[in-house]
């Protein structure tokens, strides 16, 4: 069975932008996660405090997951917008059809 020609990969113009954005978002998320780990290790009783009907560990853990998902969606949105801008710029400059 023949699969046809391989897809041509074009140059990624926004690679540096994406890398910087990823590092910035990682740097923003790291203290939140680090605080969770440190509280759990240093003072586990604090994580047992009730927040509503759940304890702080559950609430904080779910918050971390939700924050990570939100950051991923923001990253995807910003990078998609940048890729579209790069593609539009290439069209204007006549580099692609």
C-alpha positions as CSV (number, residue, x, y, z in Angstrom):
1,X,0.0,0.0,0.0
2,X,1.5,3.3,-1.0
3,X,1.1,6.3,1.3
4,X,2.0,9.0,-1.1
5,X,4.7,11.7,-0.7
6,X,5.9,12.8,2.6
7,X,4.5,16.1,3.9
8,X,6.7,19.1,3.6
9,X,7.6,20.8,6.8
10,X,7.9,24.5,6.6
11,X,10.2,26.7,8.7
12,X,8.7,27.5,12.1
13,X,9.1,31.3,12.5
14,X,7.5,31.6,15.9
15,X,9.7,28.9,17.6
16,X,11.6,31.4,19.7
17,X,8.4,33.2,20.7
18,X,6.8,29.9,21.8
19,X,9.8,28.8,23.8
20,X,9.9,32.1,25.7
21,X,6.2,32.0,26.3
22,X,6.4,28.4,27.6
23,X,9.3,29.4,30.0
24,X,7.3,32.4,31.3
25,X,4.2,30.3,31.9
26,X,6.3,27.5,33.5
27,X,7.9,30.2,35.8
28,X,4.5,31.4,36.7
29,X,3.2,27.9,37.5
30,X,6.2,26.6,39.4
31,X,5.7,28.7,42.6
32,X,2.1,27.6,42.9
33,X,3.1,23.9,42.6
34,X,6.2,24.4,44.8
35,X,4.0,25.9,47.5
36,X,1.7,22.9,47.4
37,X,4.7,20.5,47.7
38,X,6.3,22.5,50.5
39,X,3.1,22.8,52.5
40,X,2.5,19.0,52.1
41,X,6.0,18.1,53.3
42,X,6.6,20.8,56.0
43,X,3.1,21.1,57.5
44,X,0.8,18.2,56.4
45,X,-1.7,19.1,59.1
46,X,-2.4,22.4,57.3
47,X,-3.6,20.4,54.3
48,X,-6.1,18.7,56.5
49,X,-7.9,21.9,57.2
50,X,-11.5,21.8,56.0
51,X,-12.5,24.1,53.1
52,X,-16.2,23.7,52.8
53,X,-16.8,19.9,52.7
54,X,-13.3,19.1,51.4
55,X,-9.9,19.4,52.9
56,X,-7.3,21.9,51.6
57,X,-5.2,19.2,49.9
58,X,-8.1,18.3,47.6
59,X,-9.1,21.9,46.9
60,X,-5.5,22.9,46.3
61,X,-4.8,19.8,44.2
62,X,-7.8,20.4,41.9
63,X,-6.9,24.1,41.7
64,X,-3.4,23.2,40.5
65,X,-4.9,20.9,37.8
66,X,-7.4,23.6,36.7
67,X,-4.7,26.3,36.6
68,X,-2.5,24.0,34.4
69,X,-5.4,23.4,32.0
70,X,-6.1,27.1,31.8
71,X,-2.4,27.9,31.2
72,X,-2.4,25.3,28.4
73,X,-5.4,26.8,26.8
74,X,-3.9,30.3,27.0
75,X,-0.7,29.0,25.5
76,X,-2.5,27.3,22.7
77,X,-4.5,30.4,21.9
78,X,-1.6,32.8,21.9
79,X,0.6,30.4,19.9
80,X,-2.2,29.8,17.3
81,X,-2.7,33.6,16.9
82,X,1.1,34.1,16.5
83,X,1.3,31.3,13.9
84,X,-1.6,32.9,12.0
85,X,0.2,36.3,12.0
86,X,3.4,34.6,10.7
87,X,1.4,32.9,8.0
88,X,-0.3,36.2,7.0
89,X,3.1,37.9,6.9
90,X,4.5,35.2,4.7
91,X,1.6,35.6,2.3
92,X,2.1,39.4,2.1
93,X,5.8,38.9,1.5
94,X,5.0,36.3,-1.2
95,X,6.9,33.5,0.5
96,X,4.0,31.0,0.4
97,X,0.9,30.7,-1.8
